[in-house]
Amino acid sequence: MTQFQMADANAVHTPCESKQNQQAANSLPLDIREPNVVHEYQQAEGSYMFLTVFTRGDCAFAVN
């Protein structure tokens, strides 16, 4: 997607480790994060969710 500067992104089968533990303690506190980076991430994620719901309802149901 050119809007999110991902036109040259490389596709991968699994974007992260399958057994990786995600914990809140490993991330930056909300007040330290850059607002523009958070906003861009939220926009991109919302766009992907929109595409998933309206083009692949079966995938959206499975993830929900």
N, C-alpha and C positions, 0 to 999 in steps of 0.2 A: 504494500500500500504506500503510495507516494506521500500521502498526508502524514504518515508517521515515520517517514524516512526508512521504510523497510522494503523498498523495491529491489534492493540487491541482497536481501537476507537469504541465507542458505537454509533450505529445509532439512530437518533432521527427523528421524523416526521417533525418538524420545527426547524431548527438550531438556529433561533433567533426570537425575538418577532416580530409579524406580523405588528405592527404599530409603530415600533421603528424608530425614526428620526436619520438619519446619516448625520452628518455635519462635514465639514473639521475642524472646530474649536475644535472638540472633539478629534482629533488625533494629534500625535506628528508631528512636522515639519520634512520635508524630510531630512534635514541635521543632525538631532539628531537620526534618526532611525539607527539601526544596519544594515550595508550592507548585512551581511550574512543571517540575518533573512528575509530581504526584498527579497533577491535572492531566498531563499528556498520557500518563499510564491509564488513568480512569477513562479517558476518551477512547483510547485504543481498545481497552477491555470491553467497554460498552458497545463499540462497533462490532467486535467479534461475537459478543453475545447476541446482538441483533441479527447478524448473519446466521448464526447457528439456529436460533429459534425459528426464523422464517424460511430457511432453506433446508435444514436438517432437523426437523422436529423429533425424530427418533433419537438423535444424539443429545438434544436438549433434555429429553425425558430421562435418558440413561444417566446423565450427569446430575440431574436434580435429585 
